[in-house]
Amino acid sequence: MTDKMWAEEIANKIFEKEKEVVARNYNRIPYTTEMGKFDDWSGDDKVCWWTNGFWAGMLWQLYHAFSDSSFMECAIGIEEKLDKNLMNYMGMDHDSGFKWLLTSGANFKLTQSEDAKNRFMLAAGNLAGRLNLKANLIRAWNDPENGDTAGWAIIDCMMNLPLLYKASELTKDPRFTQIATAHASRAMDVFIREDGSSHHIITFDPDTGNILKPLGGQGMEEGSSWTRGQSWALYGFGLSYHHTKNYKYLNTAIKVADYILSKIPTTYRIPVDYCQAKDLDWEDDTAAAITASGLLLLSDELSDIDEVRSKKYRDTAVALLKTLAAECCNWESNVDHILENCSAAYHDDHHNFAIIYGDYYFTEAILRLCKKEIFLW
């Protein structure tokens, strides 16, 4: 069986399961599951959470692949609920790409909805306005009680830059791309270590732009290697190359990818931090799925440049996906989640549980492998 044929089988399993999942979750925006059932982050106190676009993005992927209108209807409902976030200034942060690329961006790409385009551009304009001109970095979170976060940037933001690249495509206005590349170029210099690993948080003086110090963030400690952060760096710099064709971003993505490949366990079960103790059983299926999807993108970008490396990245992505499908997925139709062993941060109390963006990236990578994906980045 070819990898494509295998991926088609898994895609069909996802589709059959999600038909039942979506039918009982029309009014929810999930983050995780409780007793196998989605929770709901659509209320006023949670609607601005950074993961709230991933369920809709997954539904758009499945609608594009299988033409089931129930997926589209639910995804549009989520997009409309996120208007509460779009009109909440303090709820708008560096993660607008995660929310509106996967909702309004997908909607506009597939339906040409002018309402979706308007939401997309509102989100892009807000993200563009977060660039600190002294540091050439996009500010991370909003924290009115702790003003020093005005000088924080995080590696995750690399994945949000396509919101700006696509805004330039939509409007023929280069300012958005100029802002994206300003951040990407600076991030390349200050986040990526010599060995290809990545810091999670970089702090800078917001008045002068001077870099202060890195922080360990959601990893084990500063100097360690938080696996989801590595996947954001791999995929994010790959996307900046995809949109700009600037080889410095490709070379950075390769540097990060080669570091990751040197650290992936022989089991292909990804830990929360590549530096954590070998006998610690904390895993992060989200890092595995994001890494797999990023490696598939990078493999495609390298297919005419470096065939050997392209094949190595593709083979590693397939191995990660096959391990997830065989060992880490719950295929029962009465359980809402798919991936079971996700982690949000190393120092959290809770590990090895379901998180919605793990399911999104797993689905995206499977559909990419069998040529049924809609490219949303």
C-alpha positions as CSV (number, residue, x, y, z in Angstrom):
1,M,0.0,0.0,0.0
2,T,1.4,3.4,-0.9
3,D,1.5,6.2,1.6
4,K,-1.2,8.1,-0.4
5,M,-3.5,5.0,-0.2
6,W,-2.9,4.7,3.5
7,A,-3.6,8.4,4.0
8,E,-6.9,8.1,2.1
9,E,-8.0,5.3,4.4
10,I,-7.2,7.4,7.5
11,A,-8.9,10.4,5.9
12,N,-12.1,8.3,5.4
13,K,-11.9,7.2,9.1
14,I,-11.7,10.8,10.2
15,F,-14.6,11.8,7.9
16,E,-16.8,9.0,9.2
17,K,-16.1,9.8,12.8
18,E,-16.5,13.6,12.4
19,K,-19.9,13.3,10.7
20,E,-21.2,12.1,14.1
21,V,-19.0,14.5,16.1
22,V,-20.2,17.5,14.3
23,A,-23.9,16.5,14.5
24,R,-23.8,16.7,18.3
25,N,-21.5,19.8,18.6
26,Y,-23.1,22.5,16.4
27,N,-23.2,25.1,19.1
28,R,-19.7,24.5,20.6
29,I,-16.2,25.9,20.1
30,P,-14.1,23.2,21.7
31,Y,-10.6,23.2,23.4
32,T,-10.5,19.8,24.9
33,T,-12.9,17.0,26.0
34,E,-14.4,16.1,29.3
35,M,-15.3,12.4,29.6
36,G,-14.9,12.2,25.8
37,K,-17.2,15.1,25.0
38,F,-16.2,18.6,23.8
39,D,-16.1,21.5,26.2
40,D,-17.3,24.9,24.9
41,W,-15.3,28.1,24.7
42,S,-17.9,30.2,22.9
43,G,-19.0,32.1,26.0
44,D,-18.1,35.8,26.5
45,D,-15.4,34.8,29.0
46,K,-13.6,32.4,26.7
47,V,-14.4,33.4,23.1
48,C,-11.1,35.2,22.7
49,W,-9.0,32.1,23.4
50,W,-6.3,31.5,20.8
51,T,-7.4,27.9,19.8
52,N,-10.9,28.9,18.9
53,G,-10.4,28.7,15.1
54,F,-9.1,25.2,14.9
55,W,-12.4,23.2,15.1
56,A,-13.8,25.4,12.2
57,G,-10.6,24.9,10.3
58,M,-10.8,21.2,10.6
59,L,-14.4,21.3,9.4
60,W,-13.5,23.4,6.4
61,Q,-10.8,20.9,5.5
62,L,-13.3,18.1,5.7
63,Y,-16.0,20.0,3.8
64,H,-13.4,20.6,1.0
65,A,-12.4,17.0,0.9
66,F,-15.8,15.3,1.3
67,S,-18.4,18.0,0.3
68,D,-20.6,17.4,3.4
69,S,-22.5,20.7,4.0
70,S,-22.9,20.0,7.7
71,F,-19.2,20.8,8.2
72,M,-19.5,24.1,6.3
73,E,-22.6,25.2,8.3
74,C,-21.0,24.5,11.6
75,A,-17.7,26.3,10.6
76,I,-19.6,29.4,9.5
77,G,-21.5,29.4,12.9
78,I,-18.1,29.4,14.7
79,E,-16.8,32.2,12.5
80,E,-19.9,34.3,13.4
81,K,-19.4,33.7,17.1
82,L,-15.8,34.9,16.9
83,D,-17.2,38.4,16.0
84,K,-17.3,38.9,19.8
85,N,-13.5,38.5,19.8
86,L,-13.1,40.7,16.7
87,M,-14.8,43.6,18.5
88,N,-12.9,43.1,21.8
89,Y,-9.7,45.1,21.6
90,M,-8.0,43.4,24.6
91,G,-9.0,40.0,23.1
92,M,-7.1,40.7,19.9
93,D,-3.5,39.6,20.1
94,H,-0.7,37.9,18.1
95,D,-2.8,34.7,17.5
96,S,-5.2,36.3,15.0
97,G,-3.9,34.1,12.2
98,F,-4.8,30.9,14.1
99,K,-8.4,32.2,14.4
100,W,-9.2,34.0,11.2
101,L,-7.0,32.1,8.6
102,L,-8.9,28.9,9.6
103,T,-12.4,30.5,9.8
104,S,-12.8,33.6,7.6
105,G,-9.8,32.8,5.4
106,A,-11.2,29.3,4.6
107,N,-14.7,30.6,4.1
108,F,-13.6,33.3,1.6
109,K,-11.4,30.9,-0.2
110,L,-14.2,28.4,-0.7
111,T,-17.3,30.6,-1.0
112,Q,-16.0,34.1,-1.8
113,S,-18.1,35.5,1.1
114,E,-17.6,39.2,1.4
115,D,-18.4,39.1,5.1
116,A,-15.7,36.6,5.6
117,K,-13.2,38.8,3.6
118,N,-14.1,41.7,5.8
119,R,-13.5,39.8,9.0
120,F,-10.2,38.5,7.6
121,M,-9.0,42.0,6.8
122,L,-10.0,43.4,10.1
123,A,-8.0,40.7,11.8
124,A,-5.0,41.3,9.5
125,G,-5.1,45.0,10.2
126,N,-5.0,44.5,13.9
127,L,-2.1,42.0,13.7
128,A,-0.2,44.4,11.5
129,G,-0.6,47.1,14.1
130,R,1.2,45.0,16.7
131,L,4.6,45.4,15.2
132,N,7.1,47.2,17.5
133,L,9.0,49.3,15.1
134,K,12.1,49.5,17.3
135,A,12.4,45.7,17.7
136,N,10.9,44.7,14.4
137,L,8.9,42.1,16.4
138,I,5.2,41.6,16.8
139,R,4.1,41.9,20.4
140,A,2.7,38.8,22.0
141,W,-0.1,38.8,24.6
142,N,-2.0,41.7,26.1
143,D,-1.5,42.0,29.9
144,P,-2.7,45.2,31.4
145,E,-1.7,44.1,34.9
146,N,1.9,43.4,33.9
147,G,3.1,46.1,31.5
148,D,6.5,44.5,30.7
149,T,4.7,42.1,28.3
150,A,4.7,45.0,25.9
151,G,8.2,43.8,25.1
152,W,7.4,40.1,24.7
153,A,7.5,38.1,21.4
154,I,7.0,34.4,21.0
155,I,8.0,31.8,18.3
156,D,4.3,30.8,17.9
157,C,3.7,34.1,16.0
158,M,5.6,32.7,13.0
159,M,2.4,30.7,12.2
160,N,0.3,33.8,12.3
161,L,2.3,35.7,9.6
162,P,0.4,34.1,6.7
163,L,-2.6,36.2,7.7
164,L,-0.4,39.2,6.7
165,Y,1.0,37.6,3.5
166,K,-2.5,36.7,2.4
167,A,-3.8,40.2,3.2
168,S,-1.3,41.6,0.8
169,E,-2.5,39.1,-1.8
170,L,-6.1,40.1,-1.3
171,T,-5.5,43.9,-1.3
172,K,-2.4,44.2,-3.5
173,D,-1.0,46.3,-0.6
174,P,2.6,45.3,0.2
175,R,2.5,46.8,3.7
176,F,1.2,43.6,5.2
177,T,4.0,41.5,3.7
178,Q,6.6,44.1,4.7
179,I,5.4,43.8,8.4
180,A,5.4,40.0,8.2
181,T,9.0,39.8,6.8
182,A,10.2,42.4,9.3
183,H,9.1,40.1,12.1
184,A,10.3,36.9,10.3
185,S,13.8,38.2,9.7
186,R,14.2,39.5,13.2
187,A,12.8,36.3,14.7
188,M,15.2,34.3,12.6
189,D,18.1,36.1,14.3
190,V,16.9,36.2,17.9
191,F,14.8,33.0,18.4
192,I,16.8,30.3,16.5
193,R,19.9,29.0,18.4
194,E,23.0,27.8,16.6
195,D,22.0,24.1,16.8
196,G,18.6,24.8,15.2
197,S,16.5,24.7,18.4
198,S,14.3,27.6,19.3
199,H,13.6,29.8,22.3
200,H,9.9,30.2,23.2
201,I,9.8,33.8,24.4
202,I,12.2,36.7,23.7
203,T,11.9,39.8,25.8
204,F,12.9,43.2,24.5
205,D,12.8,46.9,25.6
206,P,9.6,48.2,23.9
207,D,11.0,51.7,23.8
208,T,14.4,51.0,22.3
209,G,13.9,47.5,20.8
210,N,17.0,46.2,22.5
211,I,16.8,42.4,23.1
212,L,16.8,41.7,26.9
213,K,16.7,37.9,27.5
214,P,14.9,34.7,26.5
215,L,12.4,32.9,28.7
216,G,11.7,29.2,29.0
217,G,7.9,29.8,28.5
218,Q,6.0,26.6,28.0
219,G,9.1,24.4,27.8
220,M,11.0,22.7,30.6
221,E,13.4,25.7,31.2
222,E,15.3,28.3,29.3
223,G,17.8,26.5,27.1
224,S,15.7,23.4,26.7
225,S,13.7,22.5,23.7
226,W,9.9,22.7,23.9
227,T,8.7,20.5,21.2
228,R,5.7,22.4,20.0
229,G,7.9,25.5,19.9
230,Q,10.2,23.7,17.5
231,S,7.2,22.7,15.4
232,W,6.0,26.3,15.2
233,A,9.5,27.4,14.1
234,L,9.8,24.6,11.5
235,Y,6.4,25.2,10.0
236,G,6.4,29.0,10.4
237,F,9.7,29.6,8.6
238,G,8.6,27.1,5.9
239,L,5.5,29.2,5.4
240,S,7.5,32.4,5.2
241,Y,9.6,30.8,2.4
242,H,6.4,29.6,0.7
243,H,5.0,33.1,0.6
244,T,8.2,35.1,-0.2
245,K,10.6,32.6,-1.8
246,N,13.3,34.2,0.3
247,Y,16.0,31.5,0.8
248,K,17.0,32.7,4.2
249,Y,13.6,31.5,5.5
250,L,14.0,28.2,3.8
251,N,17.5,27.7,5.2
252,T,16.2,28.5,8.7
253,A,13.4,26.0,8.3
254,I,15.9,23.4,7.2
255,K,18.1,24.2,10.2
256,V,15.2,23.7,12.6
257,A,14.0,20.6,10.7
258,D,17.4,18.9,10.9
259,Y,17.6,19.6,14.6
260,I,14.2,18.1,15.1
261,L,15.1,15.0,13.1
262,S,18.2,14.5,15.3
263,K,15.9,14.6,18.4
264,I,12.9,12.5,17.4
265,P,12.8,9.3,19.5
266,T,12.9,6.0,17.6
267,T,9.4,5.4,18.8
268,Y,8.2,8.5,17.0
269,R,6.3,9.4,20.2
270,I,7.1,13.1,20.8
271,P,7.7,14.3,24.3
272,V,6.7,17.7,25.7
273,D,10.3,18.9,25.7
274,Y,13.2,17.2,23.8
275,C,15.3,17.7,26.9
276,Q,13.0,16.1,29.4
277,A,14.0,13.0,31.3
278,K,13.8,9.8,29.2
279,D,11.7,8.0,31.8
280,L,9.0,10.8,31.9
281,D,5.9,9.7,30.0
282,W,4.6,13.2,29.1
283,E,3.9,13.4,25.4
284,D,2.6,16.0,23.0
285,D,0.7,14.7,20.0
286,T,0.1,18.3,18.9
287,A,3.9,18.7,18.4
288,A,4.0,15.5,16.4
289,A,1.1,16.5,14.1
290,I,2.4,20.1,13.6
291,T,5.9,18.7,12.9
292,A,4.5,16.2,10.4
293,S,2.4,18.8,8.5
294,G,5.4,21.2,8.5
295,L,7.7,18.6,7.2
296,L,5.3,17.7,4.4
297,L,5.2,21.4,3.4
298,L,9.0,21.6,3.5
299,S,9.3,18.4,1.5
300,D,7.2,19.9,-1.2
301,E,9.1,23.1,-1.3
302,L,12.4,21.2,-1.6
303,S,11.2,18.6,-4.2
304,D,13.0,20.4,-7.0
305,I,15.9,21.7,-4.9
306,D,17.1,18.9,-2.7
307,E,15.5,15.5,-3.5
308,V,17.4,13.7,-0.8
309,R,16.3,16.0,2.0
310,S,12.8,16.3,0.6
311,K,12.4,12.5,0.8
312,K,13.9,12.3,4.3
313,Y,11.4,15.0,5.6
314,R,8.5,13.3,3.9
315,D,9.4,9.8,5.3
316,T,9.7,11.3,8.8
317,A,6.3,13.0,8.5
318,V,4.7,9.7,7.3
319,A,6.3,7.8,10.2
320,L,5.0,10.4,12.7
321,L,1.5,10.2,11.2
322,K,1.4,6.4,11.1
323,T,2.5,6.3,14.8
324,L,-0.2,8.8,15.7
325,A,-2.9,6.9,13.8
326,A,-1.9,3.5,15.2
327,E,-1.0,4.3,18.8
328,C,-2.5,7.7,19.8
329,C,-5.9,8.1,18.1
330,N,-9.3,7.3,19.5
331,W,-11.5,6.2,16.6
332,E,-14.7,5.6,18.6
333,S,-17.5,7.6,17.1
334,N,-19.0,8.4,20.6
335,V,-15.8,10.2,21.6
336,D,-15.4,13.7,20.3
337,H,-11.6,13.9,20.1
338,I,-9.1,12.0,18.0
339,L,-5.6,12.5,19.4
340,E,-5.3,11.5,23.1
341,N,-1.8,12.4,24.3
342,C,-1.5,16.2,24.0
343,S,0.1,18.7,26.4
344,A,-0.2,22.5,26.6
345,A,2.9,23.2,28.6
346,Y,5.7,21.3,30.4
347,H,4.9,22.7,33.9
348,D,1.2,22.3,33.7
349,D,-0.4,19.8,36.1
350,H,-2.2,18.0,33.3
351,H,-0.6,16.0,30.5
352,N,-1.6,13.5,27.9
353,F,-5.1,14.7,27.1
354,A,-7.0,15.9,24.1
355,I,-6.5,19.4,22.5
356,I,-8.4,20.5,19.5
357,Y,-5.4,21.9,17.5
358,G,-3.8,18.4,17.6
359,D,-6.8,17.1,15.7
360,Y,-6.7,19.9,13.3
361,Y,-3.0,19.5,12.3
362,F,-3.4,15.7,12.2
363,T,-6.3,16.0,9.8
364,E,-4.5,18.7,7.7
365,A,-1.4,16.5,7.4
366,I,-3.4,13.4,6.4
367,L,-5.3,15.3,3.8
368,R,-2.1,16.9,2.5
369,L,-0.6,13.5,2.1
370,C,-3.5,12.2,0.1
371,K,-3.8,15.5,-2.0
372,K,-7.3,16.4,-0.5
373,E,-6.2,19.4,1.6
374,I,-7.2,23.0,1.1
375,F,-4.2,25.1,1.9
376,L,-5.2,27.6,4.5
377,W,-1.8,29.1,5.4
